[in-house]
């Protein structure tokens, strides 16, 4: 066969195989036998082998895998992968609606979808072809698993139609179908191998396998339900899902009752009630229902918190509970010195995993439940993740059972524990001599959201501490290649990667360095606010209580914690050492150059849709110029910057309080 004729046949086979694949894996409608499908695929593979220049990236032959990935590249998400806040009752759902209606007018429409219990994925498409697939990771960045995702038959390599955006991202969940997972475990049992505990963890592990051919054999599946991109041609979330289905994605559908428009919370609760029972008939696991405001304009107006969208919430089905016996209570010491009591249990299967331990939270919780060693206890997974004890079978308690006496000394360093008024937990005050605190601070320092130092992990930190090479975070920057190479199991590349990672971390911006220090109550968002307000570590150190609480979102507790931190000479010495290693303790020149104080003392509320800014860009501009952005209108509001589709309720409140309403053009004049 000549090349020209082969090219025509390759195109014909590719189109036929895509259609059969879509019908089977997306529509669940087989239009060809497995044998005939395999024969067509084999013919295509032979032609691509004979004429390699005809083999394209979106060829159906890519489904069989074969690519080996030794190191998964870390990729920053273009749009952060935020988590959803959870609710567990009708009352919490009604509270969700009440909060939203304070921000926008009442005529809202909700979309209900299943909450798939899988592995979150973001898949980017360019000119209709799959370009990249990235795991959730920490929400800011994840791992590139493109080669493995290409083997999932329900994920299109090439889109149908021609009305899709040039570039966009679609997000969803990769999961193990129940029947496929059961078959996999049956094969392992027959081979005398240990069974996998649950489908979700097995799916996550499969997605990170190095050999994509093995991933292809595992037959993972994928539902996609969230389209992101610039200038998308949709006004509602539901409209985007319908269109994604037309492009060839496996999406929730009204026909299967896996997505529904709802006019009010009562209709939402009906959907929840239906699936609380019917979920057991599905061939995949769900653990709740996701509720979203349908209108994109309303979503934009309602906005986000630092961790989650305000316009969406997850309703979690009641957690599974099991009985087991409490064998022992032990105590863990966290990086801040907080003591957490832990229940050591007789192993029991719960929600697909074997549970051996559960958190007891604090002394008050132990006293409230009167939990004692030897008790028969009821355990559930809080939010389906962390096991917790919810009840004690007092009637089954042994007659000579003794009440639990909470420890008074640190289990690691024997220091007397302290508990200040208002704190739920006991603390070990020996932060410079208590090993778990020292190692915990270093582990926090190197974590992804902080300094993100390549090559360093929890086990390496433990080893460095035990070998006396690192007793605090500043010691890490004085490690040498020779010291690392001499350690057991440390090879040349691993040692080089750690040294290179430490050097690279010196360019991490000030706000992340501030977060990495581990000051109590100074999380990611607070660190950003402090850095933006004070600009240097010296200014934060010198700030009085009144100056600290004057900064945006800095309350009394945070201010007191910062002052206490800098009172300790050891902390001051630590920062001086880090400064000597050239870590960033001031805002960058670029950030300082663009910052002004033009809007200092002014509070803005941003509402509606804009043509010259996105809402996020407008908020960033306000903060960059010293202003404060608030989500709600009050007497303290200086201006409302209003775009199209400003909510009538906000407009009415602004007029009632006589707040100045300006558009984006007037805002720009205000700046200039």
N, C-alpha and C positions, 0 to 999 in steps of 0.2 A: 504494500500500500504506500502510495506517495504521500509526501508531507501535507499537501493541500487537502487531499481526501481524508487524511488522518485528522487534520484540524477540524474538519466538518463533523467527523464522527465523534471526536472528543467533546465538542460543543453539544452535540445531540445527546450523548450519553450523560454528560454532566447535568443537563437540564432534566432528563428523565429521572436520574437518581435523586436530584434535589426534590422533585415533585413527589416521588414515592416516599422519600424520607420525611417530608413535611406532612403528608397524609397519615403516615403511621405514627410518628413521634409527637406531633402537635395536635392533629385532629383525631387520633386514635382510630383511624379508618384505613385498614390494610388494603392496598390496591394491586398488590403483587405478592407472589410467594417468596419466602426467604431464599429459596434456591435460585429463583429467577433474578432476584435482587443481587445475590452474590455473583451470579454469572455476568451481569452487566458491570458490576464493580470490578470484577477480575479483568474483563475486556478493557475497561478504562485504564486500569493499572498497567496492563501490558503495553498499551499505546503510549502512555506517559513514560514508560521505561525505554521504549524504542525511540520516542521523540521527546526527550526531557525538556526541550524548550516550550512544549505545549502544556506542561504541568504548571497550573496556576495555584496561588496561595489559597484560593477559595474552592479548590477542587474537592469533590466528595471523597476522594482517596485520602484526604487529610484526616478523615474521621477515624481511621484505623490506628493512628498514632505512630510511634517509632522514634520520635524526637526525645533525646536525653537531656534533662536539665539538672545540672549539679548544684548550681546556686541560683535561687530565685531572686531576681532583681527587686529591690525596694523602690516603689514608685509613689510619688506624692499624688493624692487625689486632686483633680481639678476642682471638684466640689466636695467639701468634707462629708464623710459618711456619719451622720449624726445618729444617735440612738433615740428611741421613743420613750416617753414617760409611760408608766404602767398604771392601770386601774384594776380593781378586783370586785367592784360592786356597782349596783345601779346608782347609788348615791354619788360615787366618784365620777360616774359618767355624767350625771346631772351637773356636778360641780365643773366639769370640763366645759359643758355648754354655757354655763353661767359666766365663766371666765372669758370665753370667746365673745359672748354677746355684750360684754363691757367694752370690747374693742371695735366691734363692727355692728351693723344693723342686724335686725332679727331674721330676715328672710335668707337663712343659710340652707345649703344642701350638703349632705354628708355622703361620702362613699365608704362602704364597708367592704373589707377584703379579708381573706384568711391570713392568719399569721403563720407562715410556713416555718417549720422547725428545721432549718437547714443552715447552709453556710452562705453568708452574704457575699455577693459578687457585683462588680461594676464592669460592664462590657462596653468598650468604645467602638464606634463604627465611623468609617471615613469613606465617602463616596459609595455607600452601600455595602462595604466589605468590613468584616470583623478585623479590627486593628489591634486591640489589646484587651485583656481581661485581668482585673486586679482584685485581690481579696480585700476585705474590710480593714484588716490590720488593726491599728489603733484609732481608726476613723480619720486620721490625717494622712496616713500613708499605709500601703499594703504591699503584698507580694505579687509580682507579675506571673500569672499561671496560664498565660495564653495558650501554650502548646497543649496543656491538659484540657482546657475548656473547649478547644476545637474538636475534641473527641466526643463531646456530648451531643447526641443526635438532635435534640430539641433546640439547640442553639444554632441559628442560621449563620453560615459562613458568608453568604451573599443574600441580600434582602430582595424581597419580591416588590414589584411595582417600580415607580420612579418618582414618587412624591415625598420621599424621606429627606430630611435635612442633610446637607453635605457632611456635617460632623455633629455627632450627638453621643450621649452615653445612656445606657439603659441598665437599671439595677434590679436585682431580684435575689432568689435563693436557689442554690444548688442542693439537691437532696438525693437520698437513696429511696427509691420506691420500696414499699414494704415487702412485696413479693421477691424483688431482686435481692434485698438484704437477707431475707429468710433463706433464699437459695444459696447465697454466699456462705452463711453460717452452717447450712446443711453440708456443703462441700467440705468445709473446715472440720466439721465433726467426723465425717467419713474418713478424712485424712489424719485424724487423731490430733488436730491442732486446736488451740484454745479458741473459744467462740468470741466474736466481737460483742462488746457490751451493749452498744446502741448505734442506731443508724446515723445520727448526727455526727458523733465523733469519728465514726468510720468514714463518713463522707468527707469530713475535714481532712483526715489523714490521707485519703485517696487523692484529694485535690493537690496535695503537696508531694506526691510520688515523683521520683526522678524520671521514670520511664513512662511516657505517654501511651505506649502500647498497652501497658497494664491498666492504666486509667480507662482506656477505651473498652477493655474487657469487663470492667466493673459496672458499666451501664448506668452511670449517674443520669439524673434528669434535672431540669431547671425550669422554674416559673419566673417570668420577668414582669415587672409591674410599676416601674417608675422611670419616666423619661426625663432626662436633663439636657440642657444645651442653651445656646444663645438664640434669641428670637425664634422660639418654637412656635409653630402655627396653630396653637391650641389655646382655648380660653379656660378649659377645665381639665382636671385630672382624668375623668372618665373618657373624655374625647381622645386623650393621648393614648389610653389603654386600647381603645377600639382600633385606633390607627396602627398601633404597634402590632396588633393581631393581624391586620392586613399586610403588614410588611413581612410576616412570617414568624413572629415570636410566639412562644407559648405563654399566653396571658390568661388571667382570670376572666371568665365570661358569665354573662347573665343567664345563658342557657343552662349552664351547670350550677347556677346559683352561688358561684364563688366570688361574685362581686354584685353589689346592689346600691342603687341610689336611695337615700333616705331623707325624708323631709324634716324629721325631728328625732329626738333621742328615744322615744317610744318605738319607732320603727327600727332604730339601731339595736335596741334591746331584743326585739323580735328576731332579728338576724342572729344575734349572739345566742339566744335560746335555741334556735333551730340547729346551729352548728355545734353547740355543746353536746348534743345527742348524736347528730349525724356524722361528726368527725370520725367516729370509729369505723364508718363504712368506707372512708377514703383509703387510697393506696399509698398515702404519704402522711407524715405526722404534721399536725398543727398544734399549737399551744395557746391559741387565742384568736382574737379578731383585731384588725387594725382599722381605726376610724379616722378619716381625713376630711377636711373641708374641701369641697369639690372645686370651687372657683380659684383659679390662679391669682386673680386680683385680690380676692379676700385672703388667700394664704399670705400674699406679700404684705398686706395691711396688718394681719395678725402678728406675723414675724416669728422670731426664734429666741430661745434662751441660748446660753453658751453651749449647752449639750444637746438640745432637742428642739424640733419645731413646736411652736405653741398651737399650731393648727391641726395637729395629729396626736393620737393617743392609742395605746394598745390595751385592749381588755384581755386579761390573762384568765384562762380557765382555772378553776379551783385545783390547787396542787394535790397530787397523789400523796396519801399518807400511809405509813406502815408502822407496825410496832416492833420494837427491839429492846435490848437490855443495855443499860448504861454501866459500862465496866469500870471506868476511871475518869476523873476530871483532871486535866493538865492545864498548864497556863503558858501562853505564848507572849513574847515581848515584841512589840512592833518598833519601827524606826523612830517613832516619836516617844517611845517609852510606855505607850499604852499597853495595859495588860488585858489580854482576851482569854477568858476561860474556854476550854474546848472539851466537849463530851466525846470520849472514846467509846464507841459502841460495838456491840456484837455485829459483825457484817450482815447487811440486809440489802436486798435488791429494791431500788426505788427509782422509778421513772427511767428505767433502762440502764442504770449504773449501780455498782455495788458501793454502798455508803458505809464508811467505818468511823467517820468523825462528823461532828456538828458543832456550830458555834453556840455558845451559851451567852454571848454578848457581854454581860457585866454582872456585878454582884447583885444588883437590884433584880435582874431577871431570874437569877438563881433563887433569890429569896421569895420572889413573887410566885414562882411555880413550886417552891420547896423541893427542888431537884436534889436527889441524893444518889450516891453510888449504889448500884444494885437495883435501882428502880426500873420498872418496865415503862418505857416512854414512847410517845407518838412522835414520829419524825416526818417532816415534809420538806420539799425543796422550795424555799422562798423564792418566788419568781422563777421557779423551775431550774434554779442554778445552785444556790447555796443551801445545803441542808440545815434545818433548824428544828429544835425540839419545841413542840407546840402544846404538849399536855403530858401529864404524869398519871399513870394508873395507880393511884394511892391504895386502892383496895387490894392490889397485888403486892404491896410493899412488905418486906420482911419485918418481923416483929421487933427485932433489935436494931433496926435501921437508925443511923445517927444523922442529924441535920448537917448540911455542908457548911464548914467554916472556911470562909474566904481567906486566902493567903495574906500575910502581912509583909512578907519580904519578897524581893525579886527572885524568881526561880533561877535566874542566870548569874546574878552577881551578889545576891544576899542583901542588897540595899533595902532599907525600910521604904515601903511603898507610901505614896501620898495620894490624897483625893481632895481636890479643891471644890469649894462650893459651886454647884451648877454643872460639874462634870459627872458624867455617867460612869466613867471608867477610873480605875486606879492607875497610877503612873509610877514608873521607876525614874527617879530624878538623876540617876548616874549616867547622863548621856555620853560622857567622855570615857567611861570605863566599862560599860555594859556591852558585851560583844554583839548581841542581836541588834542593838540600836546603832552601833558603829557600822556593822555590815549593811543594815537596812538603809542607812543614810547613803552609803556608797551605791547600793543597788538602785535607789531612787534617783541618784545623781546621773547614773549612766543610762537610765531608761529612755525609751523612744521619744516620749513627749518632752523630756528634759534635754540632756546632752547628746543622747543617741550615739553612744560611742561604739563603733563597729568592733566586733570581736570579743567584747566584754559581756559577760552574763552573770547570773546569780552564782553558778558553780565556780566560775573563775574568781569572782570577788571573795567567796569563801576560802578558796585556795590561797589567794594573795594575802588574806588576813592571817590565816593559819601559819603561813610561811614567814610572817613578819614583814612582808614587802609593802603592805598598804594598811595603815591604821586609821586613815581618814581620806577624804576626797582629794586633798592637795597632794598626798603621797602618790596618787595615781600618775600625776604629771612628772614625777621624778623616777618612774620606772625606766629601765634600760632594756634594750633588745637582749643583751647577754643574760640579765636576770630572768627574763621570761623564758628564753631558750633552754635554760638549765632545768626548768620545772618539768615534772613528769608529764608525758603526753603532749608537751608543747613542741610543735615542729616549727620550721623556719617561717612558713607562710603565716601560721597563726600568730607568732610573735610579731612579725612585720605588720600584720593587719591591726593588732592592738595599738602598736606605737603610732601607725598612720591614723587610726581612729582618734587617738588622743590629740594629735596635731590638728586634725580637721575640726575637732570640737572647739578649738580656740576661736573659730569664726561664728559659733552659735550666737544669735542675738541676745542682748541684755535681758529681755523679758523671760527667755527660757533659762538663762543662767540663774536668774532670781528664783524662778520656780524650782530649779534643780537643787538649790541650797536646802530645801526642805523646811523652811520656816513654817511653824504650825499655823494653819488656817490660810496660808498663802498658796492657793492652787493656781492653775493655769490662768484663769480669767483675772484673778486678783493681781497676779504678777504682771500681767499686761497693763492693767489699770495703774499700778504703782509706777511701772517703768515709764509709761506715757506721761504721768503727772509730774514725777520728780526728776526723770531723765538720767540720774546717776545714782549709784549705790551710796555715795557720800551724802547726797541730799536726803535719801531715805534714812540713813543712819542718824543724821543730825535733826530730823524732823521731830517736832513735839507731838504730843497726843492730839492737840487741836489741829495742827497742820496735817496730820495723817487722816483724821476723820473728815477733813475738808475735801479730800480726794474722792473721786467718784467711786461709789460702792464700797468704801472702806468704813466698816463699823467699829464700835468700841472694842469688841473682842479681838478683831484683827489688829487694830492699832496697839492694843496692850501686848499682844504676842510679838509684834515687831520690836517694840521697845525692849521687852524682856530679852529677845534674841541678841540684840546689840549691846545689852548690858554685860553679857558674858565675854570675858577677855578671850577665851578660846575661840569663839566665833569670829571675833575681830581679827585675831591672828590668822585664822583659816582664810578669811577673805583676802588679807594682805598677801598671803602665799599664792593664792589663786591669781591675784592681780599681777604678781611677779612672773607668772607663767603666761601672761598676756590674754587671759580670758576677758570677755566683753562685759564691762561693768558700767557702761554708759550707752545711751542710744546711739545708733550709727550716725555718721555724718549726714547720710541721705535723709534719715528720719528727722534729725535736728534741723537740716536745711529747709525741709518742707513744713516744719511745725511753726505755728504762730500763736499769739495770745489774743488775736482779734475778737474771738468769741468768748473769752474767759468771763465767767459769771452768768452766762446765758444758757437757758435750758430749752431744747428743741424737741418737738414731737414730729415725726415724719409719717405722713399718711398718703396713700394713693400710689399711682403709677406715674413715673417720670420719663421724659424723653432725653434729657441731657445726662442724667445719672441713672444708675440702678439704685435701689433703696440702700443697699450696702455701701455703695460708693458715696452716696450722700451722707450717710451716717459717719463714714470714715472721714470725710471732709470736715464735718462739724467737729469731731473729736480731734483731728489733726490741728485744727485752729483754736483749740482750747475750750470748745463748747461741750455741753453735756447732752446726751441723747436719752430721752425717757420714752417709755412705751405708753404711758397714760397721761392724760391732760389734767392739770391741777392749777391752782392759783399761782404756783411757782413757775408755770410754763411761760417762757418769754415769747416764743414763736411756734406756730405750726407751719411746717413747710408742706403744702398741699399739692398733690398731683391729681391726675384724673381718677375718677371713681373713689374719691374720699368718702368714707362711710358717713351716712347722715347722722348717726348717733354721735360721732366725734364732732361733726360740724355743729350740731345743736349744743353740745357741751361747751365747745369753744366760744360760741356766741353768748351763751349764758354767763360764762366766766370772763367775757370780753378779752379773750386772748387774741393777739395779732396773728392773722392768717396771711401767709405770703406764698408765692409760687417759687419755682426754682430760679427764675430770672431775677426776682427780687433778692433771693438768697445770694446769688452771685454778686449783685450790686452791693449787698451788705458786706461781703468779703472784700470787695474792691474799694 
